[in-house]
């Protein structure tokens, strides 16, 4: 009963469809105005499907300024493991590093690799192309939602958040299982956490020792979002205006970034872009600022309005909407791809 009441009173825990179905008439209205089911596809012209879903890390990284993203190599899952490890070492990678699917979402199959055995197990399990990537040591991970109308020089930062891991802290007496069960933020992911950490559930964590339950800082994987609204200023906006003008293709989306500090990010120094999520990106600041459901709806509708304006403008400049068949085939393939990754992530221990 406590779980039921908690869900009812905490809209952010609702299923995605439960949150967004009430807004579907607004989305359908934009489809009708554009006379296209995929009215959003011209929003980020160089990303497949506008970055709504299914785009790859490679197509995103290829358009960012050199040095602004982690060093990465792309691995064919059919390659022999000896070849994979040799390529990684020849490219200058040393353990530990991170691995993740080239086309991924919600942190599925994101892992930190500490040994050759870890890499071999991951490679044997992965059915799709993935990335070996240097581990970025900066202490802070932030999320920045930015959009810019193509006909304007300056854009807008609508959301600025920092992320915290889903983790528990040892007390020197309780088992990992006890700590997980007692932590309210895990109550809706309990079976997943038990399965992921079943080899260590009976471990007693020393007092004060943190244990990260999910290595991905995504909200969907249990990450916590904390507002940095007070840090938004012209210096921060200038950094993302420069990024937008560098590519001349990124107009609407969310950057996930590791940085040394907020101040260093504002100087355009000591940061690395982990992801750029295009027009399918949710404005995560609806969660991090204590918004009511209706306040969250207002923010989402504001973003959809801008998404429509950007897409319509680019369409008028000659960038076509995707055809219904092309979009539907792409979306079906992407959903099947992510279904495989989700099932694997829930069962893969690493």
KEZADREN-44151 format. One record per residue (C-alpha): residue in three letters; x, y, z; residue number from 1. Coordinates in steps of 0.05 Angstrom, whole numbers. Layout:
N
resn = ALA&x = X&y = Y&z = Z&resi = NUM
...
This chain:
350
resn = UNK&x = 0&y = 0&z = 0&resi = 1
resn = UNK&x = 58&y = 47&z = 15&resi = 2
resn = UNK&x = 86&y = 35&z = -54&resi = 3
resn = UNK&x = 19&y = 48&z = -86&resi = 4
resn = UNK&x = 9&y = 113&z = -48&resi = 5
resn = UNK&x = 80&y = 135&z = -64&resi = 6
resn = UNK&x = 69&y = 124&z = -138&resi = 7
resn = UNK&x = 3&y = 162&z = -138&resi = 8
resn = UNK&x = 33&y = 222&z = -102&resi = 9
resn = UNK&x = 100&y = 222&z = -141&resi = 10
resn = UNK&x = 83&y = 232&z = -214&resi = 11
resn = UNK&x = 156&y = 226&z = -235&resi = 12
resn = UNK&x = 153&y = 151&z = -219&resi = 13
resn = UNK&x = 95&y = 140&z = -268&resi = 14
resn = UNK&x = 104&y = 101&z = -332&resi = 15
resn = UNK&x = 125&y = 143&z = -391&resi = 16
resn = UNK&x = 59&y = 133&z = -426&resi = 17
resn = UNK&x = 18&y = 151&z = -365&resi = 18
resn = UNK&x = 55&y = 217&z = -361&resi = 19
resn = UNK&x = 52&y = 235&z = -435&resi = 20
resn = UNK&x = -15&y = 208&z = -461&resi = 21
resn = UNK&x = -52&y = 270&z = -434&resi = 22
resn = UNK&x = -7&y = 312&z = -478&resi = 23
resn = UNK&x = -16&y = 271&z = -541&resi = 24
resn = UNK&x = -68&y = 318&z = -573&resi = 25
resn = UNK&x = -15&y = 373&z = -575&resi = 26
resn = UNK&x = 34&y = 326&z = -610&resi = 27
resn = UNK&x = -18&y = 303&z = -660&resi = 28
resn = UNK&x = -36&y = 376&z = -674&resi = 29
resn = UNK&x = 37&y = 389&z = -695&resi = 30
resn = UNK&x = 35&y = 327&z = -739&resi = 31
resn = UNK&x = -28&y = 353&z = -773&resi = 32
resn = UNK&x = 0&y = 423&z = -782&resi = 33
resn = UNK&x = 63&y = 395&z = -814&resi = 34
resn = UNK&x = 24&y = 342&z = -853&resi = 35
resn = UNK&x = 75&y = 293&z = -830&resi = 36
resn = UNK&x = 76&y = 240&z = -775&resi = 37
resn = UNK&x = 150&y = 254&z = -768&resi = 38
resn = UNK&x = 147&y = 330&z = -765&resi = 39
resn = UNK&x = 208&y = 332&z = -720&resi = 40
resn = UNK&x = 258&y = 298&z = -767&resi = 41
resn = UNK&x = 287&y = 363&z = -796&resi = 42
resn = UNK&x = 302&y = 390&z = -726&resi = 43
resn = UNK&x = 373&y = 363&z = -725&resi = 44
resn = UNK&x = 386&y = 350&z = -799&resi = 45
resn = UNK&x = 450&y = 310&z = -791&resi = 46
resn = UNK&x = 422&y = 261&z = -740&resi = 47
resn = UNK&x = 381&y = 201&z = -762&resi = 48
resn = UNK&x = 307&y = 213&z = -746&resi = 49
resn = UNK&x = 327&y = 281&z = -719&resi = 50
resn = UNK&x = 356&y = 246&z = -659&resi = 51
resn = UNK&x = 287&y = 224&z = -636&resi = 52
resn = UNK&x = 308&y = 152&z = -626&resi = 53
resn = UNK&x = 359&y = 104&z = -654&resi = 54
resn = UNK&x = 415&y = 152&z = -673&resi = 55
resn = UNK&x = 486&y = 129&z = -662&resi = 56
resn = UNK&x = 541&y = 158&z = -619&resi = 57
resn = UNK&x = 587&y = 159&z = -680&resi = 58
resn = UNK&x = 543&y = 205&z = -722&resi = 59
resn = UNK&x = 540&y = 252&z = -662&resi = 60
resn = UNK&x = 614&y = 251&z = -644&resi = 61
resn = UNK&x = 634&y = 261&z = -717&resi = 62
resn = UNK&x = 602&y = 331&z = -714&resi = 63
resn = UNK&x = 631&y = 356&z = -649&resi = 64
resn = UNK&x = 695&y = 398&z = -642&resi = 65
resn = UNK&x = 758&y = 356&z = -634&resi = 66
resn = UNK&x = 774&y = 343&z = -561&resi = 67
resn = UNK&x = 704&y = 359&z = -537&resi = 68
resn = UNK&x = 684&y = 286&z = -529&resi = 69
resn = UNK&x = 718&y = 222&z = -503&resi = 70
resn = UNK&x = 767&y = 184&z = -547&resi = 71
resn = UNK&x = 727&y = 126&z = -576&resi = 72
resn = UNK&x = 736&y = 65&z = -620&resi = 73
resn = UNK&x = 679&y = 24&z = -650&resi = 74
resn = UNK&x = 677&y = -51&z = -642&resi = 75
resn = UNK&x = 644&y = -101&z = -688&resi = 76
resn = UNK&x = 612&y = -155&z = -644&resi = 77
resn = UNK&x = 633&y = -208&z = -695&resi = 78
resn = UNK&x = 707&y = -192&z = -686&resi = 79
resn = UNK&x = 752&y = -242&z = -650&resi = 80
resn = UNK&x = 765&y = -221&z = -578&resi = 81
resn = UNK&x = 841&y = -222&z = -587&resi = 82
resn = UNK&x = 833&y = -172&z = -644&resi = 83
resn = UNK&x = 788&y = -128&z = -602&resi = 84
resn = UNK&x = 836&y = -125&z = -543&resi = 85
resn = UNK&x = 896&y = -113&z = -589&resi = 86
resn = UNK&x = 860&y = -56&z = -624&resi = 87
resn = UNK&x = 843&y = -25&z = -557&resi = 88
resn = UNK&x = 914&y = -30&z = -531&resi = 89
resn = UNK&x = 944&y = -6&z = -597&resi = 90
resn = UNK&x = 898&y = 55&z = -593&resi = 91
resn = UNK&x = 927&y = 73&z = -526&resi = 92
resn = UNK&x = 871&y = 49&z = -480&resi = 93
resn = UNK&x = 890&y = 24&z = -412&resi = 94
resn = UNK&x = 844&y = -8&z = -361&resi = 95
resn = UNK&x = 798&y = 17&z = -335&resi = 96
resn = UNK&x = 755&y = 44&z = -391&resi = 97
resn = UNK&x = 681&y = 44&z = -408&resi = 98
resn = UNK&x = 639&y = 8&z = -460&resi = 99
resn = UNK&x = 570&y = 22&z = -486&resi = 100
resn = UNK&x = 527&y = 8&z = -548&resi = 101
resn = UNK&x = 539&y = 54&z = -607&resi = 102
resn = UNK&x = 463&y = 61&z = -612&resi = 103
resn = UNK&x = 438&y = 60&z = -541&resi = 104
resn = UNK&x = 390&y = 92&z = -492&resi = 105
resn = UNK&x = 375&y = 97&z = -418&resi = 106
resn = UNK&x = 444&y = 69&z = -400&resi = 107
resn = UNK&x = 429&y = -1&z = -425&resi = 108
resn = UNK&x = 494&y = -42&z = -426&resi = 109
resn = UNK&x = 538&y = 17&z = -403&resi = 110
resn = UNK&x = 594&y = -15&z = -363&resi = 111
resn = UNK&x = 661&y = 2&z = -333&resi = 112
resn = UNK&x = 715&y = -48&z = -354&resi = 113
resn = UNK&x = 771&y = -61&z = -305&resi = 114
resn = UNK&x = 804&y = -125&z = -333&resi = 115
resn = UNK&x = 813&y = -164&z = -397&resi = 116
resn = UNK&x = 765&y = -216&z = -369&resi = 117
resn = UNK&x = 711&y = -161&z = -361&resi = 118
resn = UNK&x = 721&y = -141&z = -433&resi = 119
resn = UNK&x = 719&y = -212&z = -458&resi = 120
resn = UNK&x = 653&y = -225&z = -422&resi = 121
resn = UNK&x = 623&y = -161&z = -448&resi = 122
resn = UNK&x = 645&y = -175&z = -519&resi = 123
resn = UNK&x = 618&y = -245&z = -517&resi = 124
resn = UNK&x = 550&y = -220&z = -494&resi = 125
resn = UNK&x = 541&y = -160&z = -540&resi = 126
resn = UNK&x = 502&y = -174&z = -604&resi = 127
resn = UNK&x = 510&y = -103&z = -633&resi = 128
resn = UNK&x = 565&y = -53&z = -648&resi = 129
resn = UNK&x = 592&y = -20&z = -586&resi = 130
resn = UNK&x = 643&y = 32&z = -565&resi = 131
resn = UNK&x = 706&y = 28&z = -524&resi = 132
resn = UNK&x = 716&y = 95&z = -493&resi = 133
resn = UNK&x = 766&y = 128&z = -447&resi = 134
resn = UNK&x = 741&y = 137&z = -376&resi = 135
resn = UNK&x = 731&y = 211&z = -362&resi = 136
resn = UNK&x = 757&y = 228&z = -293&resi = 137
resn = UNK&x = 722&y = 294&z = -283&resi = 138
resn = UNK&x = 681&y = 292&z = -219&resi = 139
resn = UNK&x = 617&y = 326&z = -241&resi = 140
resn = UNK&x = 565&y = 303&z = -292&resi = 141
resn = UNK&x = 514&y = 353&z = -315&resi = 142
resn = UNK&x = 456&y = 356&z = -364&resi = 143
resn = UNK&x = 443&y = 418&z = -407&resi = 144
resn = UNK&x = 380&y = 426&z = -449&resi = 145
resn = UNK&x = 392&y = 475&z = -505&resi = 146
resn = UNK&x = 355&y = 497&z = -567&resi = 147
resn = UNK&x = 367&y = 550&z = -620&resi = 148
resn = UNK&x = 322&y = 573&z = -676&resi = 149
resn = UNK&x = 363&y = 564&z = -741&resi = 150
resn = UNK&x = 348&y = 636&z = -761&resi = 151
resn = UNK&x = 377&y = 665&z = -697&resi = 152
resn = UNK&x = 448&y = 672&z = -670&resi = 153
resn = UNK&x = 433&y = 660&z = -597&resi = 154
resn = UNK&x = 398&y = 601&z = -567&resi = 155
resn = UNK&x = 366&y = 585&z = -500&resi = 156
resn = UNK&x = 387&y = 540&z = -443&resi = 157
resn = UNK&x = 323&y = 516&z = -412&resi = 158
resn = UNK&x = 351&y = 465&z = -364&resi = 159
resn = UNK&x = 416&y = 456&z = -324&resi = 160
resn = UNK&x = 423&y = 397&z = -276&resi = 161
resn = UNK&x = 476&y = 356&z = -242&resi = 162
resn = UNK&x = 470&y = 280&z = -235&resi = 163
resn = UNK&x = 483&y = 235&z = -176&resi = 164
resn = UNK&x = 490&y = 159&z = -176&resi = 165
resn = UNK&x = 440&y = 110&z = -149&resi = 166
resn = UNK&x = 481&y = 84&z = -91&resi = 167
resn = UNK&x = 478&y = 60&z = -19&resi = 168
resn = UNK&x = 528&y = 71&z = 37&resi = 169
resn = UNK&x = 553&y = 17&z = 84&resi = 170
resn = UNK&x = 544&y = 19&z = 159&resi = 171
resn = UNK&x = 592&y = -37&z = 178&resi = 172
resn = UNK&x = 534&y = -83&z = 199&resi = 173
resn = UNK&x = 482&y = -88&z = 145&resi = 174
resn = UNK&x = 488&y = -132&z = 83&resi = 175
resn = UNK&x = 484&y = -102&z = 15&resi = 176
resn = UNK&x = 415&y = -133&z = 7&resi = 177
resn = UNK&x = 392&y = -100&z = 72&resi = 178
resn = UNK&x = 417&y = -32&z = 48&resi = 179
resn = UNK&x = 383&y = -40&z = -19&resi = 180
resn = UNK&x = 316&y = -61&z = 12&resi = 181
resn = UNK&x = 318&y = -3&z = 61&resi = 182
resn = UNK&x = 332&y = 51&z = 9&resi = 183
resn = UNK&x = 268&y = 84&z = -16&resi = 184
resn = UNK&x = 297&y = 103&z = -84&resi = 185
resn = UNK&x = 307&y = 29&z = -100&resi = 186
resn = UNK&x = 238&y = 5&z = -82&resi = 187
resn = UNK&x = 213&y = 4&z = -154&resi = 188
resn = UNK&x = 277&y = -28&z = -180&resi = 189
resn = UNK&x = 286&y = -80&z = -125&resi = 190
resn = UNK&x = 285&y = -143&z = -168&resi = 191
resn = UNK&x = 331&y = -112&z = -220&resi = 192
resn = UNK&x = 382&y = -92&z = -166&resi = 193
resn = UNK&x = 378&y = -161&z = -133&resi = 194
resn = UNK&x = 393&y = -194&z = -200&resi = 195
resn = UNK&x = 449&y = -146&z = -219&resi = 196
resn = UNK&x = 486&y = -154&z = -153&resi = 197
resn = UNK&x = 466&y = -225&z = -132&resi = 198
resn = UNK&x = 539&y = -245&z = -123&resi = 199
resn = UNK&x = 549&y = -191&z = -70&resi = 200
resn = UNK&x = 482&y = -187&z = -35&resi = 201
resn = UNK&x = 509&y = -218&z = 29&resi = 202
resn = UNK&x = 571&y = -173&z = 32&resi = 203
resn = UNK&x = 577&y = -128&z = 93&resi = 204
resn = UNK&x = 599&y = -59&z = 69&resi = 205
resn = UNK&x = 647&y = -21&z = 115&resi = 206
resn = UNK&x = 619&y = 40&z = 149&resi = 207
resn = UNK&x = 618&y = 100&z = 103&resi = 208
resn = UNK&x = 636&y = 60&z = 40&resi = 209
resn = UNK&x = 591&y = 78&z = -20&resi = 210
resn = UNK&x = 567&y = 23&z = -67&resi = 211
resn = UNK&x = 542&y = 45&z = -135&resi = 212
resn = UNK&x = 481&y = 5&z = -154&resi = 213
resn = UNK&x = 478&y = 30&z = -226&resi = 214
resn = UNK&x = 539&y = 55&z = -264&resi = 215
resn = UNK&x = 496&y = 98&z = -310&resi = 216
resn = UNK&x = 474&y = 166&z = -287&resi = 217
resn = UNK&x = 410&y = 165&z = -329&resi = 218
resn = UNK&x = 346&y = 183&z = -293&resi = 219
resn = UNK&x = 316&y = 118&z = -320&resi = 220
resn = UNK&x = 371&y = 78&z = -287&resi = 221
resn = UNK&x = 361&y = 109&z = -219&resi = 222
resn = UNK&x = 405&y = 171&z = -225&resi = 223
resn = UNK&x = 384&y = 231&z = -184&resi = 224
resn = UNK&x = 376&y = 300&z = -216&resi = 225
resn = UNK&x = 392&y = 363&z = -177&resi = 226
resn = UNK&x = 376&y = 432&z = -205&resi = 227
resn = UNK&x = 431&y = 481&z = -223&resi = 228
resn = UNK&x = 380&y = 532&z = -247&resi = 229
resn = UNK&x = 416&y = 587&z = -208&resi = 230
resn = UNK&x = 480&y = 574&z = -249&resi = 231
resn = UNK&x = 450&y = 591&z = -317&resi = 232
resn = UNK&x = 481&y = 654&z = -345&resi = 233
resn = UNK&x = 508&y = 685&z = -409&resi = 234
resn = UNK&x = 576&y = 651&z = -401&resi = 235
resn = UNK&x = 544&y = 583&z = -401&resi = 236
resn = UNK&x = 500&y = 601&z = -459&resi = 237
resn = UNK&x = 560&y = 624&z = -500&resi = 238
resn = UNK&x = 592&y = 556&z = -494&resi = 239
resn = UNK&x = 532&y = 521&z = -523&resi = 240
resn = UNK&x = 519&y = 574&z = -576&resi = 241
resn = UNK&x = 590&y = 560&z = -600&resi = 242
resn = UNK&x = 576&y = 485&z = -602&resi = 243
resn = UNK&x = 512&y = 496&z = -640&resi = 244
resn = UNK&x = 545&y = 541&z = -692&resi = 245
resn = UNK&x = 605&y = 494&z = -699&resi = 246
resn = UNK&x = 562&y = 438&z = -725&resi = 247
resn = UNK&x = 509&y = 482&z = -757&resi = 248
resn = UNK&x = 464&y = 421&z = -748&resi = 249
resn = UNK&x = 448&y = 414&z = -674&resi = 250
resn = UNK&x = 388&y = 458&z = -658&resi = 251
resn = UNK&x = 348&y = 421&z = -606&resi = 252
resn = UNK&x = 369&y = 371&z = -553&resi = 253
resn = UNK&x = 403&y = 354&z = -488&resi = 254
resn = UNK&x = 478&y = 350&z = -475&resi = 255
resn = UNK&x = 504&y = 302&z = -421&resi = 256
resn = UNK&x = 573&y = 326&z = -400&resi = 257
resn = UNK&x = 627&y = 309&z = -350&resi = 258
resn = UNK&x = 666&y = 369&z = -326&resi = 259
resn = UNK&x = 716&y = 391&z = -273&resi = 260
resn = UNK&x = 668&y = 443&z = -246&resi = 261
resn = UNK&x = 610&y = 488&z = -266&resi = 262
resn = UNK&x = 658&y = 546&z = -271&resi = 263
resn = UNK&x = 707&y = 508&z = -317&resi = 264
resn = UNK&x = 648&y = 489&z = -362&resi = 265
resn = UNK&x = 628&y = 563&z = -366&resi = 266
resn = UNK&x = 700&y = 578&z = -389&resi = 267
resn = UNK&x = 695&y = 524&z = -442&resi = 268
resn = UNK&x = 750&y = 485&z = -407&resi = 269
resn = UNK&x = 759&y = 416&z = -376&resi = 270
resn = UNK&x = 695&y = 383&z = -401&resi = 271
resn = UNK&x = 676&y = 324&z = -444&resi = 272
resn = UNK&x = 610&y = 313&z = -480&resi = 273
resn = UNK&x = 587&y = 242&z = -466&resi = 274
resn = UNK&x = 522&y = 246&z = -505&resi = 275
resn = UNK&x = 480&y = 292&z = -548&resi = 276
resn = UNK&x = 407&y = 270&z = -546&resi = 277
resn = UNK&x = 368&y = 302&z = -603&resi = 278
resn = UNK&x = 295&y = 317&z = -611&resi = 279
resn = UNK&x = 273&y = 256&z = -572&resi = 280
resn = UNK&x = 308&y = 282&z = -510&resi = 281
resn = UNK&x = 264&y = 294&z = -450&resi = 282
resn = UNK&x = 274&y = 361&z = -415&resi = 283
resn = UNK&x = 299&y = 331&z = -351&resi = 284
resn = UNK&x = 292&y = 395&z = -312&resi = 285
resn = UNK&x = 218&y = 379&z = -304&resi = 286
resn = UNK&x = 242&y = 330&z = -251&resi = 287
resn = UNK&x = 299&y = 368&z = -217&resi = 288
resn = UNK&x = 262&y = 431&z = -195&resi = 289
resn = UNK&x = 205&y = 406&z = -151&resi = 290
resn = UNK&x = 154&y = 418&z = -206&resi = 291
resn = UNK&x = 82&y = 396&z = -200&resi = 292
resn = UNK&x = 54&y = 353&z = -257&resi = 293
resn = UNK&x = 20&y = 413&z = -288&resi = 294
resn = UNK&x = 84&y = 454&z = -285&resi = 295
resn = UNK&x = 120&y = 397&z = -318&resi = 296
resn = UNK&x = 67&y = 395&z = -373&resi = 297
resn = UNK&x = 76&y = 469&z = -385&resi = 298
resn = UNK&x = 151&y = 460&z = -394&resi = 299
resn = UNK&x = 143&y = 400&z = -441&resi = 300
resn = UNK&x = 91&y = 437&z = -484&resi = 301
resn = UNK&x = 138&y = 497&z = -489&resi = 302
resn = UNK&x = 193&y = 452&z = -515&resi = 303
resn = UNK&x = 148&y = 417&z = -565&resi = 304
resn = UNK&x = 126&y = 485&z = -592&resi = 305
resn = UNK&x = 199&y = 504&z = -604&resi = 306
resn = UNK&x = 213&y = 435&z = -634&resi = 307
resn = UNK&x = 157&y = 447&z = -684&resi = 308
resn = UNK&x = 182&y = 517&z = -702&resi = 309
resn = UNK&x = 254&y = 493&z = -713&resi = 310
resn = UNK&x = 231&y = 434&z = -755&resi = 311
resn = UNK&x = 184&y = 476&z = -797&resi = 312
resn = UNK&x = 238&y = 528&z = -810&resi = 313
resn = UNK&x = 288&y = 475&z = -832&resi = 314
resn = UNK&x = 235&y = 442&z = -875&resi = 315
resn = UNK&x = 223&y = 509&z = -909&resi = 316
resn = UNK&x = 297&y = 513&z = -923&resi = 317
resn = UNK&x = 293&y = 448&z = -963&resi = 318
resn = UNK&x = 304&y = 393&z = -910&resi = 319
resn = UNK&x = 248&y = 342&z = -922&resi = 320
resn = UNK&x = 206&y = 307&z = -871&resi = 321
resn = UNK&x = 217&y = 233&z = -869&resi = 322
resn = UNK&x = 165&y = 192&z = -906&resi = 323
resn = UNK&x = 116&y = 152&z = -864&resi = 324
resn = UNK&x = 145&y = 86&z = -886&resi = 325
resn = UNK&x = 217&y = 106&z = -875&resi = 326
resn = UNK&x = 202&y = 132&z = -806&resi = 327
resn = UNK&x = 160&y = 72&z = -786&resi = 328
resn = UNK&x = 213&y = 22&z = -809&resi = 329
resn = UNK&x = 268&y = 60&z = -773&resi = 330
resn = UNK&x = 227&y = 65&z = -709&resi = 331
resn = UNK&x = 209&y = -9&z = -709&resi = 332
resn = UNK&x = 282&y = -28&z = -719&resi = 333
resn = UNK&x = 304&y = 19&z = -663&resi = 334
resn = UNK&x = 252&y = -9&z = -614&resi = 335
resn = UNK&x = 273&y = -80&z = -629&resi = 336
resn = UNK&x = 346&y = -61&z = -619&resi = 337
resn = UNK&x = 332&y = -29&z = -551&resi = 338
resn = UNK&x = 288&y = -87&z = -530&resi = 339
resn = UNK&x = 347&y = -134&z = -540&resi = 340
resn = UNK&x = 393&y = -87&z = -501&resi = 341
resn = UNK&x = 344&y = -79&z = -444&resi = 342
resn = UNK&x = 335&y = -154&z = -435&resi = 343
resn = UNK&x = 410&y = -164&z = -438&resi = 344
resn = UNK&x = 424&y = -108&z = -388&resi = 345
resn = UNK&x = 375&y = -138&z = -338&resi = 346
resn = UNK&x = 411&y = -205&z = -339&resi = 347
resn = UNK&x = 484&y = -187&z = -352&resi = 348
resn = UNK&x = 526&y = -185&z = -289&resi = 349
resn = UNK&x = 585&y = -138&z = -293&resi = 350
